[in-house]
Structure formats: structure tokens, C-alpha cells
Amino acid sequence: MYRYFWPEFEVNYTWWPNGQRTGVNQVFLTPALLIGRIPIHDRIGLTFGAGYQVAVTHQPAYNHSLILTARIPF
């Protein structure tokens, strides 16, 4: 069972060089849990998971988002 469950922690940084939010930056932290690599065929597998994204900067464009992911590693 533990072979297929993987914790993940992502840091996402964005900076706007122009436009309505010129010079503004934001940082998101995303703890997540992945399930995979589930074999499909030969070297091809399936990985999917979910995380919760939280902004840690002032005046973010958005905050508190559920993130879903699906991947096909080979």
C-alpha cells in the first residue's frame, strides 16, 4: 500500500512584469498526496493526486484552491 502513496510539497512563485498587476509577486505553498505509479503497459504508468494551494503573500490574485493532477509517466 505504501508503495503507491507519495507526499508532495510544491512552492509556486509568480511575478508580473507588466499589465494590471505590474511589479506584484505572489507565492503559493501546496501540500499534496499522490497515488501512483500504477502500471498500465510496459514502462507506462498512471499517477494522480490532489493538493491544497494556499497563498503566503499579501494581496494574492486568489487563495485557498484545490489542485487536482493526473500524469502519465513513461
Backbone bond lengths (Angstrom), bond angles and torsions (degrees), N, CA, C in turn:
res aa  C-N    CA-C-N  psi(-1)  N-CA   C-N-CA  omega(-1)  CA-C   N-CA-C  phi
1 M - - - 1.446 - - 1.534 110.93 -
2 Y 1.343 117.81 -44.50 1.459 120.57 -178.81 1.526 112.56 -68.08
3 R 1.298 116.32 -15.59 1.458 120.87 178.81 1.527 111.72 -65.65
4 Y 1.316 118.38 -28.65 1.458 122.10 -174.59 1.531 114.83 -102.08
5 F 1.328 119.13 -9.69 1.467 121.63 -179.22 1.519 110.19 -103.60
6 W 1.349 116.93 126.40 1.451 122.22 -177.56 1.525 110.31 -131.80
7 P 1.339 117.90 128.65 1.463 119.95 173.48 1.532 109.24 -78.50
8 E 1.307 116.09 152.82 1.464 121.04 178.85 1.522 107.85 -143.54
9 F 1.337 116.50 144.78 1.460 121.50 175.07 1.514 107.65 -135.30
10 E 1.318 116.80 121.66 1.460 121.80 -175.38 1.519 110.02 -117.95
11 V 1.337 116.02 141.76 1.463 123.04 172.43 1.521 106.56 -117.34
12 N 1.331 116.59 126.40 1.456 122.40 -176.74 1.525 108.38 -122.06
13 Y 1.338 117.41 123.78 1.466 122.92 -179.20 1.519 109.13 -118.29
14 T 1.342 116.72 133.50 1.466 122.21 177.75 1.515 109.28 -131.49
15 W 1.338 116.26 137.60 1.459 122.65 175.79 1.520 107.87 -133.21
16 W 1.316 116.98 133.69 1.461 121.69 -179.59 1.524 110.01 -100.26
17 P 1.349 118.55 117.21 1.459 121.07 -179.77 1.533 112.98 -80.91
18 N 1.345 116.95 -19.81 1.465 119.98 -179.10 1.524 109.41 -157.02
19 G 1.316 115.78 176.42 1.467 120.44 179.50 1.517 112.04 94.98
20 Q 1.308 116.15 -163.63 1.462 122.78 -176.01 1.529 112.44 -62.30
21 R 1.321 118.52 -30.87 1.476 122.65 -177.74 1.535 112.17 -107.14
22 T 1.323 118.23 31.53 1.469 123.32 -177.05 1.521 111.74 -48.92
23 G 1.338 115.05 127.95 1.458 121.45 176.29 1.517 115.28 79.66
24 V 1.315 118.26 -2.48 1.461 121.88 -179.01 1.530 108.85 -87.78
25 N 1.322 117.14 142.97 1.457 120.46 174.58 1.517 109.51 -129.08
26 Q 1.309 115.79 163.10 1.461 120.53 177.85 1.518 109.40 -150.62
27 V 1.330 115.33 151.70 1.457 122.38 179.47 1.525 108.25 -128.24
28 F 1.338 116.06 133.29 1.461 122.04 176.48 1.520 109.15 -117.41
29 L 1.316 117.28 142.17 1.456 123.89 172.24 1.527 107.18 -112.56
30 T 1.332 116.49 133.87 1.462 120.43 -176.24 1.525 110.87 -133.87
31 P 1.339 117.81 99.04 1.463 118.86 168.93 1.530 108.46 -78.92
32 A 1.348 115.82 141.80 1.469 119.34 -175.52 1.521 110.25 -148.11
33 L 1.320 114.92 165.15 1.455 122.45 174.30 1.523 107.78 -128.15
34 L 1.348 115.69 124.23 1.461 121.35 179.45 1.519 110.22 -106.31
35 I 1.313 115.59 148.08 1.461 122.03 175.72 1.529 106.69 -120.41
36 G 1.307 117.52 119.89 1.458 120.06 -179.75 1.519 109.38 153.03
37 R 1.117 118.15 -179.83 1.444 142.27 0.60 1.521 108.31 -82.10
38 I 1.304 115.37 109.50 1.453 122.33 179.77 1.526 107.89 -90.62
39 P 1.331 118.21 118.53 1.476 120.32 -176.99 1.529 112.02 -62.97
40 I 1.347 115.30 135.84 1.461 121.51 176.05 1.528 109.57 -110.98
41 H 1.353 115.03 -54.54 1.472 120.29 -178.70 1.519 108.69 -158.21
42 D 1.317 117.21 126.82 1.470 122.99 -178.98 1.533 110.33 47.71
43 R 1.339 117.46 -115.84 1.467 121.69 -178.96 1.523 113.43 -88.20
44 I 1.299 118.74 -7.00 1.465 122.58 -175.88 1.519 109.64 -82.32
45 G 1.337 115.68 134.77 1.452 120.89 -179.88 1.514 111.76 -133.05
46 L 1.304 116.72 179.43 1.456 123.24 178.70 1.520 108.31 -131.40
47 T 1.321 115.90 130.79 1.458 122.55 176.59 1.522 108.02 -131.09
48 F 1.316 117.69 133.99 1.455 120.47 175.12 1.525 108.98 -143.41
49 G 1.327 115.52 162.00 1.456 118.37 -177.77 1.510 112.45 -172.21
50 A 1.331 114.19 -176.75 1.457 121.31 -179.43 1.519 108.88 -147.10
51 G 1.322 114.66 149.56 1.455 120.86 178.54 1.518 110.14 -145.95
52 Y 1.335 115.11 171.91 1.460 120.28 179.40 1.513 108.17 -126.36
53 Q 1.334 116.56 115.58 1.460 122.90 -174.63 1.524 111.07 -92.86
54 V 1.347 115.70 128.52 1.458 121.98 -178.17 1.527 109.21 -126.98
55 A 1.322 117.39 129.87 1.465 121.98 177.55 1.528 109.38 -78.20
56 V 1.331 116.32 138.60 1.472 120.77 179.61 1.524 111.31 -121.57
57 T 1.331 118.35 20.17 1.454 123.30 176.13 1.522 109.46 -120.27
58 H 1.321 115.31 165.08 1.468 120.44 178.13 1.527 109.99 -75.84
59 Q 1.295 117.56 143.63 1.463 125.61 177.28 1.532 113.81 52.17
60 P 1.327 118.15 57.30 1.467 119.30 177.35 1.527 110.86 -73.41
61 A 1.333 116.40 158.60 1.467 121.30 177.88 1.527 110.24 -65.50
62 Y 1.336 117.52 -31.67 1.458 123.40 175.39 1.515 107.84 -157.28
63 N 1.326 117.49 171.57 1.460 121.28 -177.66 1.530 109.22 -153.78
64 H 1.305 116.27 154.73 1.463 123.42 175.90 1.543 112.41 56.47
65 S 1.310 115.53 77.41 1.461 120.76 -178.91 1.532 110.91 -123.57
66 L 1.316 115.86 140.76 1.454 121.96 173.33 1.525 107.82 -84.16
67 I 1.332 116.56 130.13 1.459 122.28 -177.99 1.532 108.39 -114.74
68 L 1.318 117.20 128.10 1.457 122.65 175.54 1.532 108.50 -114.23
69 T 1.322 116.91 144.74 1.457 121.05 -179.44 1.522 110.13 -140.00
70 A 1.328 115.24 147.34 1.460 122.85 173.29 1.520 106.87 -139.91
71 R 1.334 116.71 134.39 1.462 121.30 -176.72 1.520 109.74 -137.07
72 I 1.302 115.50 151.16 1.458 121.42 174.90 1.537 107.32 -123.43
73 P 1.339 117.46 86.50 1.460 119.68 178.44 1.530 110.90 -75.97
74 F 1.334 115.52 149.30 1.456 120.11 177.78 1.502 110.56 -139.67
